[in-house]
Amino acid sequence: MQKLPGKNELGDLLKQWRGVRGRSQLDISADTGISQRQISFIESGRSVPNRSTLMGIAQALEIP
């Protein structure tokens, strides 16, 4: 049986990529037009982003 991903795996990955790129939530907010609060909620697992939001964040962080 395959293990299901952790509840906040996406948030953990976003935090990791922000750290790798040396970017703050505010930096990503300015680049994407997504509020810093929404980015915080995504990272904490309180919110699940839609596809376009996630793609915007991924582009701002230059995730391959």
Backbone as JSON, one array per atom type, in Angstrom:
{
  "sequence": "MQKLPGKNELGDLLKQWRGVRGRSQLDISADTGISQRQISFIESGRSVPNRSTLMGIAQALEIP",
  "N": [[0.83, -1.17, 0.0], [0.58, 2.19, -0.9], [2.05, 5.02, 0.64], [0.25, 7.85, 1.66], [0.7, 11.29, 0.74], [1.97, 13.66, 3.14], [-0.09, 15.92, 5.05], [0.74, 18.57, 4.89], [2.69, 18.63, 2.93], [3.03, 20.08, 0.55], [3.22, 22.74, 1.49], [5.57, 22.53, 3.0], [7.4, 21.97, 0.96], [7.26, 24.36, -0.53], [8.26, 26.2, 1.35], [10.83, 25.19, 1.56], [11.85, 25.62, -1.05], [11.68, 28.42, -1.13], [13.63, 29.01, 0.75], [15.91, 27.96, -0.53], [16.06, 29.68, -2.69], [16.37, 32.05, -1.38], [14.26, 33.8, -0.79], [11.61, 35.77, 0.52], [8.27, 35.46, 1.92], [6.98, 37.82, 1.38], [8.45, 38.77, -0.81], [7.71, 36.88, -2.77], [5.0, 37.36, -2.84], [4.94, 39.97, -3.91], [5.94, 39.43, -6.45], [4.01, 37.78, -7.56], [1.45, 38.74, -7.09], [-0.17, 37.56, -5.3], [-1.47, 37.53, -2.08], [0.59, 38.02, 0.83], [-0.4, 36.86, 3.08], [-2.02, 34.8, 2.05], [-0.04, 33.17, 0.91], [1.3, 32.45, 3.23], [-0.77, 30.97, 4.45], [-0.96, 28.83, 2.65], [1.56, 27.65, 2.98], [1.36, 26.88, 5.64], [-0.57, 24.99, 5.56], [-3.18, 25.66, 5.86], [-4.6, 26.45, 3.69], [-5.4, 25.41, 0.39], [-3.93, 25.82, -2.66], [-5.23, 26.9, -5.88], [-4.67, 25.66, -9.22], [-3.6, 27.72, -10.92], [-2.64, 29.59, -9.08], [-0.68, 28.09, -7.77], [1.04, 27.6, -9.93], [1.9, 30.21, -10.48], [3.35, 30.8, -8.14], [5.32, 28.82, -8.33], [6.63, 29.65, -10.68], [7.63, 32.15, -9.84], [9.45, 31.28, -7.97], [11.16, 29.96, -9.58], [11.05, 27.16, -9.96], [12.07, 24.11, -11.24]],
  "CA": [[0.0, 0.0, 0.0], [1.37, 3.39, -1.02], [1.83, 6.02, 1.68], [-0.31, 9.11, 1.19], [1.55, 12.42, 1.11], [1.6, 14.36, 4.35], [-1.07, 16.98, 4.88], [1.36, 19.85, 4.55], [3.87, 18.4, 2.1], [3.16, 21.2, -0.38], [3.73, 23.89, 2.25], [6.97, 22.26, 3.34], [8.18, 22.13, -0.27], [7.34, 25.78, -0.86], [9.2, 26.82, 2.29], [12.17, 24.73, 1.19], [12.25, 26.33, -2.27], [11.92, 29.82, -0.77], [14.93, 29.04, 1.4], [16.94, 27.73, -1.55], [16.15, 30.89, -3.52], [16.6, 33.21, -0.54], [13.13, 34.7, -1.0], [10.63, 35.84, 1.6], [6.88, 35.4, 1.48], [6.67, 39.14, 0.83], [9.04, 38.81, -2.16], [6.86, 36.07, -3.65], [3.75, 38.09, -2.95], [5.15, 41.08, -4.85], [6.16, 38.89, -7.79], [2.86, 37.01, -8.07], [0.17, 39.39, -6.85], [-0.87, 36.76, -4.29], [-1.17, 38.17, -0.79], [1.53, 37.33, 1.72], [-1.22, 36.05, 3.98], [-2.4, 33.58, 1.33], [1.16, 32.34, 0.82], [1.48, 31.9, 4.58], [-1.79, 29.94, 4.65], [-0.58, 27.67, 1.84], [2.71, 27.02, 3.62], [0.98, 26.29, 6.93], [-1.56, 23.94, 5.32], [-4.54, 26.17, 6.12], [-5.23, 26.73, 2.41], [-4.91, 24.64, -0.74], [-4.01, 26.74, -3.79], [-5.67, 26.36, -7.15], [-3.56, 25.39, -10.14], [-2.95, 28.94, -11.41], [-1.89, 30.16, -7.95], [0.5, 27.26, -7.58], [1.94, 27.84, -11.06], [2.49, 31.52, -10.27], [4.37, 30.68, -7.09], [6.41, 28.01, -8.89], [7.39, 30.48, -11.61], [8.34, 33.16, -9.06], [10.57, 30.61, -7.3], [11.96, 29.3, -10.62], [11.08, 25.73, -9.69], [12.12, 23.39, -12.52]],
  "C": [[0.89, 1.25, 0.0], [1.01, 4.39, 0.08], [1.28, 7.29, 1.05], [0.6, 10.25, 1.59], [1.04, 13.09, 2.38], [0.69, 15.54, 4.06], [-0.43, 18.28, 4.4], [2.62, 19.69, 3.71], [4.1, 19.56, 1.13], [3.74, 22.42, 0.33], [5.19, 23.73, 2.6], [7.87, 22.44, 2.12], [8.33, 23.59, -0.66], [8.31, 26.5, 0.06], [10.63, 26.45, 1.93], [12.68, 25.49, -0.04], [12.49, 27.82, -1.99], [13.28, 29.97, -0.12], [16.07, 28.88, 0.42], [17.15, 29.01, -2.37], [16.4, 32.16, -2.71], [15.5, 34.26, -0.66], [12.19, 34.65, 0.19], [9.23, 35.67, 1.03], [6.49, 36.72, 0.84], [7.24, 39.3, -0.58], [8.14, 38.07, -3.16], [5.52, 36.75, -3.87], [3.86, 39.21, -3.98], [5.29, 40.58, -6.28], [4.9, 38.27, -8.4], [1.53, 37.74, -7.96], [-0.72, 38.61, -5.89], [-0.5, 37.36, -2.93], [-0.19, 37.32, 0.03], [0.78, 36.42, 2.67], [-1.62, 34.73, 3.32], [-1.21, 32.63, 1.2], [1.44, 31.69, 2.16], [0.49, 30.77, 4.84], [-1.46, 28.68, 3.86], [0.55, 26.92, 2.53], [2.34, 26.34, 4.93], [-0.04, 25.16, 6.76], [-2.98, 24.39, 5.57], [-5.31, 26.41, 4.83], [-4.6, 25.85, 1.35], [-5.05, 25.52, -1.98], [-4.61, 26.07, -5.02], [-4.46, 26.25, -8.08], [-2.85, 26.68, -10.58], [-2.15, 29.62, -10.31], [-0.59, 29.39, -7.75], [1.51, 27.48, -8.71], [2.62, 29.2, -10.93], [3.6, 31.51, -9.24], [5.58, 29.91, -7.62], [7.26, 28.83, -9.85], [8.19, 31.53, -10.86], [9.56, 32.55, -8.37], [11.49, 29.88, -8.27], [12.15, 27.82, -10.31], [11.08, 24.99, -11.01], [10.96, 22.41, -12.69]]
}
